[in-house]
């Protein structure tokens, strides 16, 4: 086998290509013996895919075939290295992967060794790996890798290979510079545009929540493409659940007053709201509650047992890494004898498919400053798909669902929509990527004029001044900022009826911790304004109050 560059591929390009440079993926040429072996292996894989269909383990549907057709058609343009497929939660991404592999093999103009097809993820999840392998043909199962296997096993496998297809699932995970995917790609020589072209590397990515990766990938211009997957009418999205009145705003379920040693009345009222829904179900169901970690989980369970106090009617179990439950779906598949609350922590996030028939309530963990991706990929995401039971109710952050639908309808082109995630930033009303491994700055061979501006923006940090009183903050404004910004400085803030001071961020007026304000330090901040916040080192202790003045 050898790889060649056909000069005729340069037609209709305005740039001159130097002898050792490439502006398209090279095409590998194979001996007749190699071609015969690949054709035999192709037939074996196609038969394995058909067996998966017959057994019901991996059925390919018409909309997945359409996605596959669009992927294969796009890759016929040899300028394209990377394609991102955006597909809503539980809409059949694995089936789309199988359909793509099938169409690649059936297309006579494509000749690819089956041992050059890889499926990887940034998730650290043996569960994802086993679930994915079960739905893939045997000839590919040995090349399904999750996070811990990328730096060594995956890198060692693909080094020096040509004509490869890397399928990536849940692309938003571990996607920042310096994290596992970046380091693995760097070790494998994949952070080099010329090497990607020379070795005919094709990268196919799947996600429901691309976060900042999509905005950095689009800077690749004609070397990248995006495809939005179409769902059939039977599919139930998180926005469908919202429009059908089956989404409710989540609230705090763990509240403990150190002064009184009691749970606050508002917390118990929040749980009574759940009880109203639970008691309205016609049969006993499973109710999944995501809790905080540590002792907060125990406090949450105690709060529920206080409200759901009848042992003849309600049962309680936990599901975490120490739980005896190996597969939650084995539990969910059997109708419970009484309403059963399953308290989870650090489980059932993206990629996990749930048996939904007997599910009643799903309640995600409350956060004052929600991570929008964690919301969409959380319990509401697990309740979407083609097998929703039609009656479940999910408590989550409604605003995240509304903004996600707006992003989707705009093809993720509307950058005025704010999205809070680990790889996005929102500066001066513009959404963009933040240090993702897709950023062309981290690849040899890309030249993007706007990147220098982005880099300067990344390192620019506001000044945070901390004061014990509002009066000290006001005095600081008068001495240091009044001449530059004008005005009278911050208005006096009054405490609430409990003696706490509240701040307002994105119309959410509430008590904030110092850590939460630190995360929001750049929100709405420009060179010509400031932000003034009360915050607490410990939101349960009024004496830890601080006043933060934030400006550039």
TIKEMI-304647 format. One record per residue (C-alpha): z, y, x. Coordinates in steps of 0.1 Angstrom, whole numbers, padded with zeros to 4 digits, always signed. Each point is the difference from the previous one (the first is absolute). Layout:
# TIKEMI-304647
ZYX...
END
This chain:
# TIKEMI-304647
+0000+0000+0000-0007+0035+0011+0000+0035-0015-0029+0023+0001-0008+0036-0010-0033+0005-0017-0015+0034+0009-0018+0001-0034+0034+0004-0016+0000+0035+0013-0027+0012-0024+0008+0029-0023+0029+0011+0022+0000+0036+0014+0022-0008+0030-0012-0015+0033+0018-0033+0009+0007-0006+0037-0008-0035+0014+0037-0011+0000+0010+0017-0033-0004-0014-0035-0002+0017-0034-0001-0032-0020+0014-0035+0001-0019-0022+0023-0015-0032-0014+0010-0033+0015-0027-0025+0008+0008-0038+0000-0016-0031+0014-0015-0024-0025+0029-0024+0006+0025+0027-0007-0018+0009-0032+0000-0036-0012+0037-0003+0006+0007+0032-0018-0022-0011-0030+0020-0032-0002+0033+0018+0002-0013+0024-0026-0007-0028-0025+0035-0015+0006+0017+0033-0007-0021+0006-0032+0010-0035-0012+0036+0008+0007-0003+0032-0020-0015-0019-0029+0029-0025+0002+0024+0029-0003-0019+0012-0031+0001-0035-0016+0038-0004+0007+0007+0035-0014+0016+0012+0032-0026+0027+0007-0024+0008-0028-0026+0027+0008-0007+0023-0030-0031+0022-0007+0017+0033+0010+0011-0016+0033-0036-0011+0007-0011+0036-0006+0025+0013+0026-0012-0027+0024-0036+0010-0006+0008+0037+0008+0019-0010+0031-0028-0022+0014-0026+0026-0009+0019+0027+0018+0004-0021+0031-0038-0004+0001+0001+0036+0012+0009-0007+0036+0014+0034+0006+0030-0010-0022+0029-0015+0017+0028+0003-0025+0000-0003-0038+0031+0007-0021+0002-0016-0035+0024+0017-0023+0011-0025-0027+0030+0006-0024+0031-0021+0003-0003-0037-0012-0037+0005-0007-0012-0030+0021-0004+0012+0036+0002-0036+0014-0028-0011-0024-0021+0029+0012+0006-0011+0036-0012-0035-0008-0030+0014-0018-0009+0021+0030+0003-0029+0024-0022-0021-0023-0027+0027-0002+0001+0005+0037-0007-0037+0005-0026-0002-0027-0020+0030+0012-0027-0014+0023-0003+0033+0018+0036-0004+0012+0009-0026+0026+0037+0000+0008+0021-0029+0015+0027-0009-0025+0025+0000+0029-0006+0037+0004+0014+0009-0035+0036+0012+0000+0024+0011-0027+0029+0021+0012+0027+0023-0014+0026+0025+0013+0025-0017-0024+0028-0020+0016-0001-0027-0026-0002-0038+0003-0003+0000-0038-0032+0021+0002-0014-0023+0027+0006-0032-0020-0012+0016-0033-0032+0012+0017-0007-0033+0019+0003-0020-0033-0028+0021-0015-0023-0002+0031-0024-0028+0012+0016-0024+0025-0025+0012+0027+0016+0035-0001+0037-0008-0006+0008-0002+0038-0011+0036+0004+0023+0015-0027+0025+0022+0019+0029+0022-0010+0017+0027+0020+0020-0020+0026-0032-0020+0009-0022+0030+0007+0010+0011+0035-0004-0034+0016-0017-0027-0021-0025+0022-0017-0008+0021+0031-0005-0031+0022-0023-0015-0027-0024+0029-0003-0002+0013+0035-0035-0002+0014-0014-0013-0033-0031+0016-0015-0013+0001-0036+0034-0001-0017+0013+0009-0035+0036+0012-0002+0013+0001-0036+0032+0021-0003+0024-0002-0029+0025+0027-0010-0015+0024+0025+0027+0026-0007+0028-0021+0017+0008+0005+0037-0029+0024+0002+0013+0028+0022-0008+0006+0036+0024-0020+0022+0006-0026-0027-0012-0037+0001-0036+0005-0012-0007+0028+0024+0016-0019+0029-0019-0032-0008-0033+0018-0004+0006+0018+0033+0007-0033+0018-0031-0016-0015-0023+0029+0010-0007+0010-0036+0009+0037+0005-0034+0007+0015-0030+0009-0021-0025-0012+0026+0018-0034+0003+0000-0004-0038-0037+0007-0001-0008-0022+0031+0020-0030-0013-0012+0003-0036+0035+0004-0014+0003+0004-0038+0033+0010-0015+0006-0004-0038+0032+0015-0014+0017-0005-0033+0028+0021-0016+0011+0015-0033+0017+0029+0018-0019+0012+0030+0023+0029+0007-0011+0019+0031-0022-0028+0014-0029+0010-0023+0000+0036+0010-0001-0009+0037-0026-0027-0005-0024+0024-0018-0001+0020+0032-0020-0029+0015-0029+0014-0021-0030-0024+0000+0021-0027+0018+0022-0006-0031-0003-0004-0038+0023-0004-0030-0004-0020-0031+0020+0003-0032+0003-0033-0018-0007-0001-0037+0024-0020-0022-0009-0017-0033+0014+0011-0033+0026-0027+0001+0017+0016+0030+0033+0018-0006+0007+0028+0024+0032+0019+0006-0016+0030-0018-0008-0023-0030+0036-0010-0002+0010+0037+0001-0025+0009-0028+0013-0029-0021+0036+0013+0002+0012-0028+0022+0010+0022+0030+0033+0018+0000+0014+0024+0026+0024-0018+0023+0035+0013+0007+0029-0007+0023+0018-0033-0007+0026+0001+0027+0025+0028-0002+0035+0000+0015+0024+0029+0001+0022-0002+0031+0025+0024-0015+0007-0019-0032-0010-0035+0011-0022-0004-0031-0036-0002-0009-0013+0032-0015-0006+0001-0037-0037+0010+0004-0007-0032+0020+0014-0022-0027-0020+0020-0026-0032-0008+0021+0008-0037-0002+0007+0002-0038-0035+0013-0003-0012-0033+0015+0022-0020-0023-0017+0016-0030-0034-0013+0013+0014-0034+0010+0016-0007-0034-0033+0009-0018-0019-0030+0016-0006-0029-0023+0009-0027+0025+0022+0000+0032-0020+0013+0029+0003+0007+0038+0009+0035+0010-0007+0010+0036+0021+0028+0015-0007+0013+0035+0032+0011+0016+0011+0019+0030+0012-0019+0031+0035-0009+0011+0030+0007-0022-0021+0021-0023-0016-0032-0013+0034-0014-0009+0009+0032-0018-0032-0001-0020+0007-0036-0011+0035+0010-0010-0013+0029-0021-0024-0024-0018+0028-0026-0006+0021+0028-0015-0027+0009-0026-0015-0035-0005+0035-0016-0003-0007-0031-0021-0004-0031+0022-0015-0019-0030-0029+0025-0003-0007+0012+0036-0002-0016+0034-0003+0015+0035-0016-0012+0032-0011+0016+0033-0032-0004+0019-0001+0012+0036-0006-0015+0035+0033-0019-0002-0006-0013-0035-0004-0037-0007-0031+0007-0021-0030-0009+0022-0027+0009-0026+0009+0025-0027-0030-0012-0021+0016-0034-0004+0029+0018-0018-0023+0023-0020-0022-0028-0012+0029-0015-0022+0012+0019-0030+0037+0009+0005+0027-0011-0024+0014+0035+0000-0010+0034+0012+0001-0003+0038+0003+0029+0024-0016-0006+0034+0013+0025+0026-0024+0004+0030+0000+0019+0032-0028+0003+0025-0021-0025-0020-0030+0000-0024-0019+0028+0016-0038+0001+0006-0021-0032-0001+0025-0021-0020-0014-0014-0033+0026-0006-0027+0000-0024-0030+0004+0025-0028+0003-0020-0032+0038+0003-0003+0005+0033+0017+0018+0027-0021+0012+0030+0021-0010+0010+0035+0021+0027+0016-0009+0015+0033+0025+0015+0024+0006+0037-0007-0007+0026+0027+0003+0037-0002-0031+0004+0021-0022-0029-0010-0025-0016+0024-0031+0000-0023-0015-0031+0017+0033-0019-0003+0000+0008-0037-0036-0012-0007+0004-0031+0022+0035-0007-0014+0011-0016-0032-0025+0019-0022-0028-0013+0023+0013-0036-0004-0002+0004-0038-0037+0010+0001-0030-0023-0001-0018-0024-0024+0030-0019-0011+0024+0027-0013+0021-0013-0028-0005+0031-0022+0037+0008-0006+0017+0005+0034+0015+0034+0007+0001+0016+0035+0024+0027+0011-0016+0019+0030-0011+0035+0010-0025+0012-0026-0014+0029+0021-0012-0024+0027-0020-0020-0026-0016+0032-0014-0010+0013+0034-0013-0034+0011-0023-0001-0030-0013+0035+0009-0007-0012+0036-0018-0031-0013-0022+0020-0024-0009+0024+0028-0011-0030+0022+0029+0012+0023-0021+0031+0007+0023+0026-0016+0022+0011+0028+0019+0025-0021+0021-0029-0015+0034-0004+0018+0008-0035+0011+0032-0009+0018-0004-0030+0024+0006-0009+0036-0035+0009+0011-0008+0031-0021+0008+0036+0005-0004+0028-0025-0004+0034+0017-0010+0032-0018-0011-0020-0031-0022-0024+0020+0006-0038+0002-0010-0017+0033+0008-0029+0022+0029+0000+0025-0003-0019+0032-0017-0031-0014-0018-0025+0023-0033+0011-0017+0002+0035+0015-0031+0005+0021+0022+0017+0027+0013-0034+0009-0034-0015+0006-0023+0003+0029-0035+0012-0010+0009+0021-0030-0004+0038+0001+0015+0018-0030+0002+0038+0002+0029+0004-0024+0023-0025+0017+0014+0025+0025+0011+0022-0029+0016-0031-0017+0019-0008+0032+0014+0035+0004+0011-0002-0037+0017-0034+0006+0022+0013+0028+0009+0033-0017+0036-0002-0013+0018+0026-0020+0033+0016+0011+0030-0013-0019+0031+0022+0001+0032-0014-0014+0029+0021-0014+0034-0006-0016-0004+0027-0027-0028+0018-0019+0012+0033+0014-0006-0011+0036-0035-0011-0010-0007+0034-0017+0011+0018+0031-0023-0021+0022-0029+0009-0022+0008+0037+0003+0002-0001+0038-0028-0025+0009-0026-0002-0028+0001+0030-0023-0024+0021+0021-0025-0029+0002+0002-0014-0036+0013+0029-0020+0020-0003-0032+0037-0002-0005+0005-0036+0012+0014-0029-0019+0016+0004-0034+0035-0011-0005+0003-0035-0013+0028-0010-0024+0017-0034-0001-0004-0023-0030+0029-0010-0023+0011-0027+0025+0002+0025+0028-0031-0012+0018-0029+0021+0011-0034-0012-0009-0035+0007+0015-0034-0001-0016-0029-0019+0015-0032-0007-0020+0018+0011-0031+0028-0026+0006+0033+0018-0001+0028-0021+0013+0025-0006+0028-0018-0008+0033+0013-0016+0033-0007+0016+0033-0022-0029+0009-0021+0005-0032-0005+0037+0008-0010-0009+0035-0028-0022-0013-0011+0028-0023+0003+0028+0026-0038+0008+0000-0005-0001-0038-0016+0032-0012+0007+0017+0033-0025+0024+0016+0001+0026+0027+0008+0027-0026+0029-0015-0019+0033-0019+0004+0020-0026-0018+0038+0001-0007+0019-0031-0010+0036-0011-0006+0005-0036+0012+0027-0025+0008+0007-0023+0029+0016-0022-0026-0010+0006-0036+0033-0014-0013+0020+0024+0021-0001+0037-0009+0015+0011+0033-0031-0011+0019-0021+0028-0015-0025+0018+0023-0025+0028-0007-0034-0005+0017-0024+0028+0007-0035-0014+0008-0029+0021+0014-0028+0000+0026
END
